């Protein structure tokens, strides 16, 4: 093995801590998206999908008022560092050319500029530290239903998977999803992930027991996967 050849089978090499502010994270630009840290000023765009029943069906979020949605986005936007287990960071998916939500005004937000810079946030992607000592990260995503079916979720998730493996040097990345969520399951497979387990009746939500599906991929598998069309 030459010095330039990556080692996939050695001990964990997770490059933590990872801080979005030190040094300042440079946004990732894909063909149609800009991925950058979620900000409190994204609350209005986020609430546009956070409030929808078809989104809440598969994500264990409660129904929130606009003010509650703002507080939730502020909380997630304040998570800026990966270092220890359970730490998480969130990346907004801006769709280039799509204006931000303006009317109707969802909620008056103190200190918010009406002409907030950037494009509309149509979804977000999470990275969470899980078993740091073994080089594990979890990925998760949510996309507004109006923008699904166009490959945007794959485009955004693929970019953050590259960050997880190429920059943070994860040994393994996994996703946990509601087992009924066929769209997210298909996305996992397009990303090269395999279904590793179905955890039966893991959570009780919406008046019923729900199964969780686990998908995963190893760093060497990610490096050797065929190009995604």
C-alpha positions in Angstrom: 0.0 0.0 0.0 1.4 3.4 -0.9 1.2 6.4 1.4 -1.6 7.8 -0.8 -3.8 4.8 -0.5 -6.5 5.2 2.1 -6.7 2.6 4.9 -10.2 1.2 5.2 -9.5 -1.7 7.6 -7.4 -0.2 10.3 -8.4 1.4 13.5 -11.0 4.2 13.6 -9.9 7.5 12.0 -12.9 9.7 12.7 -11.7 13.3 12.3 -13.3 14.9 15.3 -14.0 17.5 16.7 -15.7 19.0 13.7 -16.9 22.5 14.2 -19.1 24.5 11.8 -17.7 27.8 13.1 -14.0 27.1 13.7 -12.9 27.1 10.9 -16.1 28.5 9.3 -17.7 25.8 7.2 -17.6 26.5 3.5 -21.0 25.8 1.8 -21.1 22.7 -0.5 -22.4 23.5 -4.0 -23.9 20.7 -6.0 -25.6 20.9 -9.5 -28.7 22.4 -8.0 -28.2 22.9 -4.3 -26.2 24.8 -1.7 -25.7 22.9 1.5 -24.6 25.0 4.5 -25.3 25.1 8.2 -28.9 25.5 9.2 -29.6 28.9 10.6 -32.4 30.4 12.9 -33.4 32.6 9.9 -34.4 29.4 8.0 -37.3 28.9 10.4 -40.0 30.1 8.0 -38.9 27.8 5.2 -38.4 24.9 7.5 -41.9 25.3 9.0 -43.3 24.9 5.4 -42.4 21.2 5.5 -42.2 20.7 9.3 -46.0 21.3 9.5 -47.1 18.8 6.8 -48.9 15.6 7.8 -47.1 13.6 5.1 -43.8 14.6 6.7 -44.9 14.1 10.3 -46.1 10.6 9.4 -42.5 9.4 9.1 -40.6 11.7 11.4 -41.4 11.7 15.1 -42.0 15.4 15.3 -45.1 16.7 17.1 -47.4 19.2 15.4 -46.0 22.6 16.2 -47.3 26.1 15.9 -45.2 28.6 13.8 -43.6 29.9 17.1 -42.9 26.4 18.3 -41.4 25.6 14.9 -39.1 28.6 15.1 -37.9 27.6 18.5 -37.2 24.1 17.2 -35.2 25.4 14.2 -33.3 27.7 16.5 -32.4 24.7 18.7 -31.2 22.7 15.8 -29.3 25.6 14.3 -27.5 26.0 17.6 -25.9 22.5 17.3 -22.6 23.4 15.6 -20.1 20.8 16.7 -19.5 17.0 16.5 -17.2 15.6 19.1 -19.0 13.1 21.4 -21.8 10.6 21.0 -25.2 12.2 20.4 -23.7 15.4 19.0 -25.4 16.5 15.8 -25.1 19.1 13.1 -27.7 20.1 10.5 -27.2 21.3 6.9 -29.9 23.4 5.1 -30.6 22.4 1.5 -31.0 25.6 -0.5 -32.5 25.1 -4.0 -30.7 27.5 -6.3 -33.1 29.8 -8.1 -36.1 29.0 -5.8 -37.2 32.2 -3.8 -37.6 31.9 -0.1 -41.1 31.8 1.3 -42.5 35.3 1.6 -46.3 35.3 1.6 -48.3 34.5 3.6 -46.1 35.5 6.4 -46.0 32.5 8.7 -44.9 34.2 11.9 -43.5 37.6 12.9 -39.9 36.9 13.8 -38.0 39.5 15.9 -34.8 40.7 14.3 -35.6 38.8 11.0 -34.8 40.6 7.8 -37.6 40.4 5.2 -34.9 40.1 2.5 -33.0 37.3 4.1 -30.2 36.2 1.7 -30.0 32.9 -0.1 -32.5 30.6 -1.8 -35.4 28.6 -0.4 -34.5 25.9 2.1 -36.4 22.9 0.8 -35.1 20.4 3.3 -32.2 19.6 5.7 -29.7 16.8 6.3 -28.4 15.7 9.7 -25.1 14.2 10.7 -25.0 12.7 14.2 -22.1 11.2 16.1 -22.9 7.6 17.1 -20.3 5.4 18.8 -17.4 7.8 18.1 -14.8 5.3 19.4 -15.8 3.0 16.5 -15.9 5.6 13.8 -19.7 5.7 13.4 -21.9 8.5 12.1 -25.7 8.6 11.5 -27.3 10.5 8.6 -30.9 11.6 8.3 -32.8 13.9 6.0 -36.2 15.6 5.4 -37.3 17.2 2.2 -40.5 19.2 1.4 -42.9 16.9 -0.5 -43.3 19.5 -3.3 -39.6 19.0 -4.2 -39.5 15.2 -3.9 -39.2 13.0 -7.0 -36.6 15.2 -8.6 -33.4 13.6 -7.2 -32.8 16.6 -4.9 -32.8 14.4 -1.7 -30.2 12.1 -3.3 -28.1 15.1 -4.4 -28.1 16.6 -0.9 -27.6 13.4 1.0 -24.8 12.3 -1.4 -22.9 15.5 -0.7 -23.2 15.1 3.1 -22.2 11.4 2.8 -19.0 12.6 1.0 -18.3 14.9 3.9 -18.8 12.1 6.3 -16.5 9.7 4.6 -13.9 11.9 2.8 -13.6 14.7 5.3 -14.6 13.2 8.7 -13.2 9.7 7.7 -16.2 7.8 9.1 -15.7 4.0 9.1 -19.5 3.5 8.7 -22.5 5.7 8.1 -26.0 4.4 8.9 -29.6 5.7 8.6 -32.6 4.9 10.8 -36.0 5.4 9.3 -39.6 4.5 9.7 -39.9 1.1 8.0 -43.0 2.3 6.1 -41.1 5.1 4.5 -40.5 3.6 1.0 -39.1 6.8 -0.5 -36.3 7.1 2.1 -35.6 3.3 1.8 -35.2 3.7 -1.9 -32.9 6.7 -1.4 -30.7 4.7 1.0 -30.3 2.1 -1.7 -29.5 4.7 -4.4 -26.8 5.9 -2.1 -25.3 2.4 -1.9 -26.5 1.5 1.5 -27.8 -1.9 2.4 -30.8 -2.8 4.7 -29.1 -4.3 7.7 -31.9 -4.7 10.1 -35.6 -4.2 10.9 -36.2 -3.4 14.5 -39.8 -4.5 15.3 -42.1 -2.2 17.2 -39.3 0.0 18.4 -41.3 3.2 18.9 -44.9 4.0 19.8 -46.1 7.0 17.8 -49.5 8.2 16.5 -51.3 5.5 18.5 -49.4 2.5 17.1 -46.2 0.6 17.4 -43.8 1.3 14.5 -40.9 -0.6 13.1 -37.5 1.0 12.3 -35.3 0.1 9.4 -31.6 0.4 9.6 -29.4 1.0 6.5 -25.7 1.2 6.5 -22.6 1.5 4.3 -18.8 1.1 5.1 -16.2 3.6 4.0 -14.5 1.0 1.6 -17.9 0.3 0.1 -18.6 4.0 -0.4 -15.2 4.4 -2.1 -15.8 1.4 -4.4 -19.4 2.1 -5.3 -20.4 2.7 -9.0 -21.1 6.2 -10.0 -24.6 7.4 -9.2 -26.5 8.7 -12.2 
